[in-house]
Amino acid sequence: MAKRYDAIVIGGGHNGLVNAAYLARAGKRVLVLERRERVGGAAVTEEVFPGFKFSMFSYVVSLLRPEIIRDLDLPGHGLHILPLESTVTPMFNGDYLAGWGDHDQSRRELYRHSPRDADAYDLFGRQMYHMAHAVRPILGMVPPDPASLSPGDLLGLLRLGRHFQSLGSEKFHALHKLMTMSAADFLDEWFETDVLKATKSASGIIGTFLGPRSPGTAYVLLHHYMGEIDGVFRAWGFAKGGTGSISEAIAAAARRFGAEIRTDAAVARVVVKNGRATGVALDTGEEIAAPIVVSGLDPRHTFLDLIEPNALPSELVEAVGRFKFRGSSGKVNLVLGELPSLTCLPGNGPHLRGAISISPTLEYVERAYDDAKYGEFSRQPYMDIVIPSMIDPSMAPPGKHVMSIFVQYAPYKLNGGWNDARREAFGDAVIDAVARFAPNIRSAIEHRQVLTPDDMERITGLSEGNIFQGELSLQQLFFLRPAPGWAKYRTPVRGYYQCGAGTHPGGGIMGASGRLAALEILKDRA
Ligand SMILES: Cc1cc2nc3c(=O)[nH]c(=O)nc-3n(C[C@H](O)[C@H](O)[C@H](O)COP(=O)(O)OP(=O)(O)OC[C@H]3O[C@@H](n4cnc5c(N)ncnc54)[C@H](O)[C@@H]3O)c2cc1C
């Protein structure tokens, strides 16, 4: 007799796994169905070249919600975060700007560039801390629908209003500015050092099809400020064993609560009878029944691929059709025979255990966007580089290294489309741009993997290769993510839910969507 399940989760990305773990913890019999041969989605570790482990897509962690780490006892299931303490930005004039784990050291470094900015930096840090605290409760909240008069929504709006009121006018106004300004304009109000503004603004463009001068990017900057590791606000870390070990730890927790996880199991459609989900059909034709079906996929797949459009109201189909994905990021993973030597800081040193940001000036980053705006990959891209084998030696054999280069911009809709030649040309542009600051990089490379948004879509299923399952732009946040009226993890099909990063609060290895969706499902099924 076929096994009976209370819930099926489609997609074993980290949000799907978190969702399954919370449902199983509440006593539900849960089955996760993952299309690939491994779980994790964009958060995977793969041995791309034998003996070398790569966080193939997502590479650093900070946003993972502390309550999830606690509730699922992720450290007990193998999660170990190693700190990533510094960021170095090489400059065109041979100098550099560094931010270190040690506050005084960072202050001294900034003082070297501008005493005024060194003073402003502490105030800026304090304001970002307050802003992150102001937004943090919203991340853990199911978005109330402002157009609804239901008691739950009215209560949610009241709670939200009270929260904003409690901030006081100064913080509320600062928050409003952050939500609407460009990262460059916002940083201009604080600092005079261009390389500092360039490096800071870069976290405002990640995963968006926007430049640092585009309105809305100040919020994305804040989004990346929001992380917390071991209670240290804004710290970024590296998961020992690569990003896949985060997904593996969540999967182990889910299994421990009794969830079953099947890989190599692609769902072709959700079975709907009389307006209610009754299970799923795999691409092999196999059907599996369950009264709850949860999609961890992005909104395009959740609403337009897995479900017959006529099962949904036309406004929702249209809204999802308009939802912006517009992948803009690429990734280059390298095997190195020797460490890169930066012209500004030659040889080995603590800076190689942190991030290297290729963002020498604001104009450089904005011009990188200009290329993408007109359908080309950036000839001189913004890059965030880490050398994971310097942080966790188990990532590469002794004496060798792995390097991860996250790149903006590589537009999904490239003029003439992506093909093997364009992929390699993009890879060459990335290496040329690195070589400008680390000339030995070319001779150090033993193998390279170049991933375009097109590759990301093909491998992970992320529509248009958008790293966040849809842009984190203002019109796609909170009660608008993924569509007005459908931001509370439910769908018009009874028993069918959504839990991926395409829902509030959005992308990054956060797990928040998976958890909030599980809590809503359990509320419905109490
Ligand atoms: C290149 C890149 C770099 C990034 N860097 C960072 C970073 O450093 N730090 C950070 O916090 N975030 C980063 N992100 C973002 C972050 O990784 C994602 O936002 C997050 O992992 C999304 O998780 P998810 O579980 O919502 O969805 P996904 O990871 O998209 O998971 C969806 C899962 O569903 C599966 N699936 C698809 N179709 C089917 C089907 N029909 N049937 C069954 N299964 C299916 C997929 O294989 C996948 O496993 C990065 C992303 C990318 C792509």
The ligand as an SDF file (V2000), in Angstrom:
LIG
                    3D

 53 58  0  0  0  0  0  0  0  0999 V2000
   25.2380   32.6110   -7.3730 C   0  0  0  0  0  0  0  0  0  0  0  0
   24.4830   32.8290   -6.0930 C   0  0  0  0  0  0  0  0  0  0  0  0
   25.1500   33.3810   -5.0060 C   0  0  0  0  0  0  0  0  0  0  0  0
   24.4710   33.6210   -3.8210 C   0  0  0  0  0  0  0  0  0  0  0  0
   25.1560   34.0600   -2.7310 N   0  0  0  0  0  0  0  0  0  0  0  0
   24.5580   34.1340   -1.5300 C   0  0  0  0  0  0  0  0  0  0  0  0
   25.3170   34.3090   -0.3560 C   0  0  0  0  0  0  0  0  0  0  0  0
   26.5430   34.3460   -0.3960 O   0  0  0  0  0  0  0  0  0  0  0  0
   24.6510   34.3930    0.8330 N   0  0  0  0  0  0  0  0  0  0  0  0
   23.2930   34.2950    0.9170 C   0  0  0  0  0  0  0  0  0  0  0  0
   22.7320   34.3980    2.0170 O   0  0  0  0  0  0  0  0  0  0  0  0
   22.5400   34.0670   -0.1990 N   0  0  0  0  0  0  0  0  0  0  0  0
   23.1510   33.9630   -1.4000 C   0  0  0  0  0  0  0  0  0  0  0  0
   22.4320   33.6340   -2.5200 N   0  0  0  0  0  0  0  0  0  0  0  0
   20.9620   33.5720   -2.4160 C   0  0  0  0  0  0  0  0  0  0  0  0
   20.4670   32.3070   -1.7480 C   0  0  0  0  0  0  0  0  0  0  0  0
   21.3140   31.2300   -2.0170 O   0  0  0  0  0  0  0  0  0  0  0  0
   19.0520   31.9740   -2.2350 C   0  0  0  0  0  0  0  0  0  0  0  0
   18.2300   33.1200   -2.1160 O   0  0  0  0  0  0  0  0  0  0  0  0
   18.4460   30.8460   -1.4280 C   0  0  0  0  0  0  0  0  0  0  0  0
   19.3350   29.7570   -1.3760 O   0  0  0  0  0  0  0  0  0  0  0  0
   17.1030   30.4240   -2.0040 C   0  0  0  0  0  0  0  0  0  0  0  0
   16.6520   29.3150   -1.2730 O   0  0  0  0  0  0  0  0  0  0  0  0
   15.2360   28.6230   -1.5160 P   0  0  0  0  0  0  0  0  0  0  0  0
   15.2020   27.4120   -0.6640 O   0  0  0  0  0  0  0  0  0  0  0  0
   14.1570   29.6250   -1.3200 O   0  0  0  0  0  0  0  0  0  0  0  0
   15.1960   28.2550   -3.0420 O   0  0  0  0  0  0  0  0  0  0  0  0
   16.1540   27.3820   -3.9890 P   0  0  0  0  0  0  0  0  0  0  0  0
   17.5070   27.3430   -3.4430 O   0  0  0  0  0  0  0  0  0  0  0  0
   15.9220   27.9570   -5.3360 O   0  0  0  0  0  0  0  0  0  0  0  0
   15.5520   25.9210   -3.9060 O   0  0  0  0  0  0  0  0  0  0  0  0
   14.5560   25.4300   -4.7490 C   0  0  0  0  0  0  0  0  0  0  0  0
   14.7830   23.9300   -4.9030 C   0  0  0  0  0  0  0  0  0  0  0  0
   13.7330   23.3660   -5.6820 O   0  0  0  0  0  0  0  0  0  0  0  0
   14.2850   22.3830   -6.5570 C   0  0  0  0  0  0  0  0  0  0  0  0
   13.3520   22.2100   -7.6730 N   0  0  0  0  0  0  0  0  0  0  0  0
   13.1560   23.0350   -8.7310 C   0  0  0  0  0  0  0  0  0  0  0  0
   12.1760   22.5600   -9.5220 N   0  0  0  0  0  0  0  0  0  0  0  0
   11.7390   21.4070   -8.9460 C   0  0  0  0  0  0  0  0  0  0  0  0
   10.7280   20.4610   -9.2810 C   0  0  0  0  0  0  0  0  0  0  0  0
    9.9540   20.6080  -10.3700 N   0  0  0  0  0  0  0  0  0  0  0  0
   10.5460   19.3840   -8.4660 N   0  0  0  0  0  0  0  0  0  0  0  0
   11.3090   19.2170   -7.3570 C   0  0  0  0  0  0  0  0  0  0  0  0
   12.2830   20.0970   -7.0010 N   0  0  0  0  0  0  0  0  0  0  0  0
   12.4810   21.1730   -7.7760 C   0  0  0  0  0  0  0  0  0  0  0  0
   15.6140   22.9730   -6.9500 C   0  0  0  0  0  0  0  0  0  0  0  0
   16.5000   21.9910   -7.4660 O   0  0  0  0  0  0  0  0  0  0  0  0
   16.0710   23.5540   -5.6080 C   0  0  0  0  0  0  0  0  0  0  0  0
   16.7540   22.5880   -4.8390 O   0  0  0  0  0  0  0  0  0  0  0  0
   23.0860   33.3340   -3.7120 C   0  0  0  0  0  0  0  0  0  0  0  0
   22.4300   32.7150   -4.7930 C   0  0  0  0  0  0  0  0  0  0  0  0
   23.1180   32.4600   -5.9680 C   0  0  0  0  0  0  0  0  0  0  0  0
   22.4000   31.7870   -7.1050 C   0  0  0  0  0  0  0  0  0  0  0  0
  1  2  1  0
  2  3  1  0
  2 52  2  0
  3  4  2  0
  4  5  1  0
  4 50  1  0
  5  6  2  0
  6  7  1  0
  6 13  1  0
  7  8  2  0
  7  9  1  0
  9 10  1  0
 10 11  2  0
 10 12  1  0
 12 13  2  0
 13 14  1  0
 14 15  1  0
 14 50  1  0
 15 16  1  0
 16 17  1  0
 16 18  1  0
 18 19  1  0
 18 20  1  0
 20 21  1  0
 20 22  1  0
 22 23  1  0
 23 24  1  0
 24 25  2  0
 24 26  1  0
 24 27  1  0
 27 28  1  0
 28 29  2  0
 28 30  1  0
 28 31  1  0
 31 32  1  0
 32 33  1  0
 33 34  1  0
 33 48  1  0
 34 35  1  0
 35 36  1  0
 35 46  1  0
 36 37  1  0
 36 45  1  0
 37 38  2  0
 38 39  1  0
 39 40  1  0
 39 45  2  0
 40 41  1  0
 40 42  2  0
 42 43  1  0
 43 44  2  0
 44 45  1  0
 46 47  1  0
 46 48  1  0
 48 49  1  0
 50 51  2  0
 51 52  1  0
 52 53  1  0
M  END
$$$$
